Amino acid sequence: MTVNDHCRSNEVAPEQGTGADDRGRDRRGHRFRHQPHLQGWTTAWSFSATPALNCPANPAPPSNDSVRSTMTLAVEHFGHVTQLTLDRQEAANAVNVEMALGIAEAIDAFAADDNARVLVVTGAGERSFCAGGDLARLLELPGHAEADRAGPLGFARLDPGKPTIAAVNGHCFGGGMELALWCDFRIVAENAQFGALNRQWGVTLIDGGTQRLPRIVGYGNAMWMVNTGCRVSAERALQMGLAQELVPTGQAVSRAHEIAQEIADQPQPALLADRSGVAASAERSLQSGIDFEAIAGRAVMSDPDVVESLTEYNRRQTPPA
């Protein structure tokens, strides 16, 4: 069979890396919106092309004519669940420098927020999760202020220490696929497509793709995807282990929130300890990993709340004399 017997055309999406401006998004500050299927509040960060890219906790919106917006990230809070939405729909949610800096800042904020327990990452609209790095500004990405600490696209080297879920809709190519791979697991809509479409542009995966992809789908599948640059359907992604759940188009975010809420409702110390053990397994020998697990596990098992809970359980189970 040929490559295209297994995956769709490997032509790049027309809108990938267009670098189109997000016209009409020329304000910076807080935006609040209601979504019918979710209850929460939203903070939308619009970054200008000026050097001052860090948003204060409660920024005062400047006048429209003082800011030229080049991208938007929406950070929404639903109890213990945080949602990060890449929102450059005119450019297939491709990542430019401003967005990369915003992603790094959002991950840092999630990690530092004691109330935030699970992060859901998605792309605005149904056409694209993220088409990768913005080709019009791709050469700028490896050299921005957070590239060495966080990675060129703002996430590869960061670990918030808490569960992360990708809700994948539409195109998930190149650096966008790397962002989905960065998450702990992926809930995928039926219209999703994955691929290392950077292949035809002669650029590399530089945000963890060559390392995380084989760990997730295996050596052969990773080599097949990386060498051919083909598109992989949502159904094939599920078969390969690239996706963990396949849902109807339009339902990836809502399903990811259902799972995120279930995770957030669990006792957190044990969950985080087990997550850290699984995360460490990729870079440790079996024996070293077991040692790591034992240290983390013993710390949790000696926690006073855990001891009290188990003691109370045993007391209730012991029949009266």
C-alpha positions, -999 to 999 in steps of 0.1 A, spaced: 0 0 0 11 36 -6 12 63 20 -20 77 8 -38 44 13 -34 51 50 -37 88 52 -51 118 34 -34 141 10 -2 154 24 -6 189 9 -4 216 35 -36 233 45 -40 265 25 -43 286 56 -14 271 75 12 297 83 -5 324 64 5 349 90 -28 367 85 -35 395 109 -64 390 134 -81 422 121 -108 433 144 -90 420 175 -74 453 184 -80 455 221 -61 442 251 -77 433 285 -103 412 300 -132 397 280 -160 378 297 -183 355 277 -208 327 284 -207 294 267 -239 273 267 -222 240 276 -198 254 302 -201 277 332 -171 299 340 -153 331 333 -130 341 305 -99 362 303 -88 370 268 -52 383 263 -45 403 232 -8 410 228 5 439 207 37 437 187 55 458 213 83 445 236 59 447 266 42 413 263 35 404 299 -1 409 310 -8 421 345 -33 403 366 -60 429 359 -49 450 330 -67 481 321 -78 480 284 -61 507 264 -79 526 237 -83 507 205 -60 529 185 -31 524 209 -27 486 203 -22 466 171 -32 431 181 -14 402 164 -29 373 183 -54 363 210 -52 337 237 -83 330 258 -78 316 294 -111 304 309 -116 292 344 -143 267 353 -139 259 390 -107 238 392 -105 234 354 -86 259 333 -90 261 295 -64 276 272 -77 284 237 -55 294 208 -75 320 189 -60 331 156 -87 315 134 -78 336 103 -43 319 105 -56 284 114 -45 292 150 -8 291 139 17 302 166 36 334 162 61 349 187 34 368 206 13 337 210 43 316 220 51 340 248 14 340 258 13 302 259 44 301 282 28 327 305 -5 309 306 12 276 315 32 293 342 1 309 356 -17 276 357 12 259 375 12 287 401 -25 287 407 -34 264 437 -70 264 427 -63 252 392 -60 214 389 -65 204 353 -56 223 321 -76 218 288 -58 231 257 -78 236 224 -81 258 193 -108 282 185 -133 272 159 -138 237 144 -114 240 115 -81 239 133 -66 230 167 -33 245 156 -16 244 122 19 248 137 42 277 136 33 308 116 54 304 85 55 341 80 74 345 112 88 311 117 125 323 118 117 345 148 104 316 170 138 300 180 151 333 193 124 349 214 128 357 251 113 324 264 126 300 237 154 285 258 133 281 289 99 271 275 106 261 239 102 281 206 64 276 206 62 283 244 55 249 259 80 221 251 102 224 281 75 233 307 57 209 330 31 224 352 31 193 374 -7 189 369 -28 170 344 -32 185 309 -57 174 282 -57 184 245 -92 188 230 -83 185 193 -105 198 166 -96 200 129 -60 205 117 -33 195 142 -1 198 122 36 204 129 40 225 160 3 221 167 7 183 169 37 189 192 14 209 215 -11 181 215 17 156 223 28 179 251 -5 173 268 -9 141 290 -36 127 266 -58 138 237 -96 138 232 -101 140 194 -130 151 173 -139 131 142 -127 159 119 -92 160 134 -62 154 112 -26 150 125 6 153 106 42 165 104 34 188 75 65 208 83 83 182 62 75 199 29 87 232 41 121 218 51 117 228 87 121 206 118 100 196 148 116 217 175 91 215 204 95 180 215 79 162 185 107 139 177 109 128 214 73 126 224 58 111 192 77 78 194 70 75 231 33 78 224 28 59 191 59 38 189 91 39 168 77 27 135 46 49 135 66 79 145 91 73 117 63 68 92 47 101 101 79 121 103 95 107 71 63 109 49 47 140 64 13 125 57 -20 134 72 -34 109 97 -71 108 103 -87 109 137 -97 72 135 -62 61 126 -48 83 154 -71 64 178 -57 31 165 -21 43 169 -26 55 205 -21 92 194 -57 98 205 -73 83 236 -110 91 228 -127 98 195 -159 120 198 -182 136 172 -171 169 157 -178 198 180 -177 177 212 -140 175 220 -140 204 244 -171 194 263 -158 158 266 -124 170 278 -141 191 304 -161 161 317 -129 142 321 -111 172 336 -138 176 362 -136 139 372 -98 143 376 -102 175 395 -126 158 420 -101 131 429 -77 134 459 -49 154 444 -17 144 463 -19 107 452 -30 117 417 -1 141 412 24 116 426 13 89 402 13 114 373 48 124 381 59 88 382 44 81 348 60 112 334 94 102 348 92 67 333 102 79 298 136 90 310 144 64 336 153 27 338 127 4 353 146 2 386 152 39 388 116 46 380 105 22 408 127 40 432 112 73 421 77 60 426 85 47 460 98 80 473 68 99 459 43 72 471 57 70 506 54 108 510 17 107 500 10 76 522 24 94 553 3 125 547 -19 131 578 -51 135 557 -44 101 540 -36 84 573 -68 98 589 -89 88 559 -77 52 558 -79 49 596 -115 60 595 -122 36 567 -107 7 587 -127 17 618 -159 16 599 -151 -18 584 -141 -34 618 -171 -52 632 -179 -44 669 -165 -69 694 
